[in-house]
């Protein structure tokens, strides 16, 4: 067989792809050593494969598949008769498995990247929603505070600081008709840990204190305006510092603010 006919038979492509038997590989290798034309053709085929691989996308196009198929066919319509070989099929199996794994790896990477992007977007969305809710709550608290202060039906009672804390002060907004009470505690210091301010409605003769609420979440409430229980017929209001949870009766030694209606 002449060199050109041998080259055009397609056996060199099969040699480069590793699809020949050991005997056939040895034959091609010997011919390549003996004939520069055959050796040059093998090198050209290898370069073509390298160039093809560098432009390889995740899926092989129909056009590239057609070109490779044509390379493997004989010019005269005859195909090289190759006897089934176990090693060859094992090679094809491993190659197919490798391609499958590469495809799965690519898809897995893309999936992870997409999932990571979705998680990031969801986290940012949650943060924005949380900020919006917080802003709306603060806005509502401010509106409520302004409504209390501007309500002309409210009587404003100033509570002055007492012996335990002379610089303390507070205001009570008291609607005598509805008995609704709001306390402005901005003039009080933050209570120590484990302590809470307790509000008392007082009747003076005889002196009768009635608890109308605790100023819970004192630090978290920026406006420091608290709605407490109603106080029908109150003649004075006082604020004491009590253990967390409040007390049944006021601790007079811890009387922070007091004022008459």
C-alpha positions as CSV (number, residue, x, y, z in Angstrom):
1,X,0.0,0.0,0.0
2,X,1.4,3.4,-1.0
3,X,1.9,6.1,1.6
4,X,-0.8,8.3,0.3
5,X,-3.3,5.4,0.1
6,X,-2.3,4.4,3.6
7,X,-2.8,7.9,4.9
8,X,-6.2,8.3,3.2
9,X,-7.4,5.0,4.6
10,X,-8.2,6.7,8.0
11,X,-6.0,4.4,10.0
12,X,-3.8,7.3,11.2
13,X,-6.8,9.0,12.8
14,X,-7.7,5.8,14.6
15,X,-4.1,5.5,15.7
16,X,-4.1,9.1,17.2
17,X,-7.5,8.4,18.9
18,X,-6.1,5.2,20.5
19,X,-8.6,2.9,18.8
20,X,-6.2,0.4,17.2
21,X,-5.0,-3.0,18.5
22,X,-1.5,-3.3,19.8
23,X,-0.4,-5.0,16.6
24,X,-1.9,-2.2,14.5
25,X,-0.4,0.5,16.7
26,X,3.0,-1.2,16.3
27,X,2.6,-1.2,12.5
28,X,1.7,2.5,12.3
29,X,4.5,3.4,14.6
30,X,7.0,1.5,12.4
31,X,5.7,3.1,9.2
32,X,5.9,6.6,10.9
33,X,9.6,6.0,11.6
34,X,10.3,4.8,8.1
35,X,8.3,7.5,6.2
36,X,8.3,11.2,7.0
37,X,5.1,11.7,5.1
38,X,3.2,9.4,7.5
39,X,4.9,10.9,10.6
40,X,4.0,14.4,9.4
41,X,0.4,13.4,8.9
42,X,0.2,12.0,12.5
43,X,1.5,15.2,13.9
44,X,-1.0,17.2,11.8
45,X,-3.8,15.1,13.1
46,X,-2.7,15.6,16.7
47,X,-2.5,19.4,16.2
48,X,-6.0,19.3,14.7
49,X,-7.3,17.5,17.8
50,X,-5.6,20.0,20.1
51,X,-7.1,23.0,18.2
52,X,-10.5,21.3,18.3
53,X,-10.3,20.8,22.1
54,X,-9.4,24.4,22.8
55,X,-12.6,25.5,21.1
56,X,-14.6,22.7,22.6
57,X,-17.9,24.0,24.2
58,X,-19.9,22.0,26.8
59,X,-21.6,20.2,23.9
60,X,-20.1,19.1,20.5
61,X,-21.8,20.8,17.5
62,X,-23.3,18.7,14.7
63,X,-20.9,20.3,12.2
64,X,-17.8,19.2,14.2
65,X,-19.2,15.8,14.7
66,X,-19.8,15.5,10.9
67,X,-16.2,16.5,10.2
68,X,-14.7,14.0,12.6
69,X,-16.9,11.3,11.2
70,X,-15.8,12.1,7.6
71,X,-12.1,11.9,8.8
72,X,-12.8,8.4,10.0
73,X,-14.3,7.2,6.7
74,X,-12.3,5.9,3.8
75,X,-12.1,8.0,0.7
76,X,-13.5,5.1,-1.4
77,X,-16.4,4.3,0.9
78,X,-14.6,1.4,2.6
79,X,-14.1,1.1,6.3
80,X,-11.1,-0.5,7.9
81,X,-12.1,-4.0,9.1
82,X,-11.1,-4.0,12.8
83,X,-11.6,-7.1,14.9
84,X,-13.4,-6.5,18.2
85,X,-10.9,-6.0,21.0
86,X,-11.7,-5.9,24.7
87,X,-9.1,-3.3,25.5
88,X,-10.5,-1.0,22.9
89,X,-14.0,-1.2,24.2
90,X,-12.8,-0.7,27.7
91,X,-11.0,2.4,26.5
92,X,-14.1,3.7,24.8
93,X,-16.1,3.0,28.0
94,X,-13.6,4.9,30.2
95,X,-13.6,7.8,27.7
96,X,-17.4,8.0,27.7
97,X,-17.4,7.9,31.5
98,X,-14.8,10.7,31.6
99,X,-16.9,12.8,29.2
100,X,-20.0,12.1,31.3
101,X,-18.2,13.1,34.5
102,X,-16.9,16.3,33.0
103,X,-20.4,17.1,31.8
104,X,-21.9,16.4,35.3
105,X,-19.1,18.4,36.9
106,X,-19.8,21.4,34.6
107,X,-23.5,21.3,35.3
108,X,-22.9,20.9,39.1
109,X,-20.6,23.9,39.1
110,X,-23.1,26.0,37.2
111,X,-25.9,24.8,39.6
112,X,-23.8,25.7,42.6
113,X,-23.0,29.1,41.2
114,X,-26.7,29.7,40.4
115,X,-27.7,28.5,43.9
116,X,-25.1,30.8,45.5
117,X,-26.4,33.7,43.6
118,X,-30.0,33.0,44.5
119,X,-29.1,32.7,48.2
120,X,-27.2,36.0,48.1
121,X,-30.2,37.7,46.5
122,X,-32.6,36.2,49.0
123,X,-30.4,37.3,51.9
124,X,-30.2,40.9,50.5
125,X,-34.0,40.8,50.0
126,X,-34.5,39.6,53.7
127,X,-32.2,42.4,54.9
128,X,-34.1,45.0,53.0
129,X,-37.5,43.7,54.2
130,X,-36.2,43.7,57.8
131,X,-35.0,47.3,57.4
132,X,-38.3,48.3,55.9
133,X,-40.3,46.7,58.7
134,X,-38.0,48.4,61.3
135,X,-38.5,51.8,59.6
136,X,-42.3,51.3,59.5
137,X,-42.4,50.4,63.2
138,X,-40.3,53.5,64.2
139,X,-42.5,55.7,62.0
140,X,-45.6,54.3,63.7
141,X,-44.1,54.8,67.1
142,X,-43.3,58.4,66.2
143,X,-46.8,59.0,64.9
144,X,-48.3,57.6,68.1
145,X,-46.1,59.7,70.3
146,X,-47.0,62.9,68.4
147,X,-50.7,62.0,68.6
148,X,-50.5,61.7,72.4
149,X,-48.6,65.0,72.8
150,X,-51.0,66.9,70.4
151,X,-54.2,65.5,71.9
152,X,-55.8,68.5,73.6
153,X,-57.9,66.3,75.8
154,X,-54.9,65.1,77.6
155,X,-53.8,66.7,80.9
156,X,-50.0,67.0,81.1
157,X,-48.7,66.1,84.6
158,X,-45.0,66.8,85.3
159,X,-43.4,64.3,87.6
160,X,-40.3,65.8,89.5
161,X,-37.2,63.9,90.6
162,X,-37.2,62.6,94.2
163,X,-34.5,62.1,96.8
164,X,-33.0,58.9,95.2
165,X,-32.6,60.7,91.9
166,X,-33.2,64.5,92.1
167,X,-32.3,65.1,88.4
168,X,-34.9,62.6,87.1
169,X,-38.2,63.7,85.6
170,X,-41.2,62.4,83.6
171,X,-44.5,63.4,82.1
172,X,-47.8,61.7,82.2
173,X,-50.5,62.4,79.6
174,X,-53.8,61.7,81.3
175,X,-57.2,61.8,79.6
176,X,-59.6,62.2,82.6
177,X,-62.6,61.3,80.4
178,X,-61.3,58.0,79.1
179,X,-58.8,57.3,81.9
180,X,-56.1,56.5,79.3
181,X,-52.5,57.1,80.5
182,X,-49.3,57.6,78.5
183,X,-45.9,58.1,80.2
184,X,-43.0,60.1,78.7
185,X,-40.0,58.7,80.5
186,X,-37.2,60.5,78.5
187,X,-36.1,62.2,81.8
188,X,-35.4,58.9,83.6
189,X,-32.0,57.2,83.5
190,X,-31.7,53.7,82.1
191,X,-32.6,51.2,84.8
192,X,-29.8,48.9,86.1
193,X,-29.8,45.3,84.9
194,X,-32.5,43.3,86.7
195,X,-34.5,46.4,87.5
196,X,-37.6,48.0,85.9
197,X,-39.6,51.2,86.3
198,X,-43.1,50.7,87.6
199,X,-45.9,53.3,87.3
200,X,-48.4,54.0,90.1
201,X,-51.7,55.8,90.1
202,X,-52.3,57.4,93.5
203,X,-55.2,58.5,95.5
204,X,-54.1,60.8,98.2
205,X,-56.6,60.5,101.1
206,X,-55.9,57.9,102.2
207,X,-52.8,57.3,100.2
208,X,-53.6,54.4,97.9
209,X,-51.2,53.3,95.2
210,X,-52.3,51.2,92.2
211,X,-49.9,49.7,89.7
212,X,-50.8,50.6,86.2
213,X,-47.8,49.1,84.4
214,X,-44.1,48.5,83.8
215,X,-41.8,50.4,81.5
216,X,-40.5,47.3,79.8
217,X,-38.0,47.4,76.9
218,X,-36.9,50.8,78.2
219,X,-33.6,50.8,76.3
220,X,-35.1,49.6,73.0
221,X,-37.8,52.2,72.9
222,X,-36.2,55.3,71.4
223,X,-39.2,57.6,72.0
224,X,-39.6,56.5,75.6
225,X,-43.3,57.0,75.5
226,X,-45.2,54.1,77.0
227,X,-48.9,53.3,77.0
228,X,-50.0,51.9,80.4
229,X,-53.3,50.7,82.0
230,X,-56.1,53.1,82.6
231,X,-56.3,55.1,85.8
232,X,-59.8,56.2,86.7
233,X,-59.9,59.0,89.3
234,X,-56.1,59.3,89.7
235,X,-55.0,62.2,91.9
236,X,-51.2,61.7,91.4
237,X,-48.7,59.5,89.6
238,X,-45.4,58.1,90.8
239,X,-42.6,56.1,89.3
240,X,-40.5,53.7,91.3
241,X,-37.6,51.4,90.5
242,X,-38.5,47.8,91.2
243,X,-37.0,44.3,90.7
244,X,-37.7,42.8,87.2
245,X,-41.4,41.8,87.0
246,X,-42.5,44.5,89.3
247,X,-43.8,44.7,92.9
248,X,-47.1,44.4,94.6
249,X,-46.5,47.7,96.5
250,X,-44.1,50.6,95.7
251,X,-40.6,50.7,97.1
252,X,-40.7,54.2,98.5
253,X,-36.9,54.3,98.9
254,X,-36.7,53.9,95.1
255,X,-39.3,56.6,94.3
256,X,-37.7,58.3,91.2
257,X,-40.5,60.7,90.2
258,X,-43.8,62.1,91.6
259,X,-46.4,64.6,90.5
260,X,-50.0,65.6,91.3
261,X,-52.8,65.8,88.7
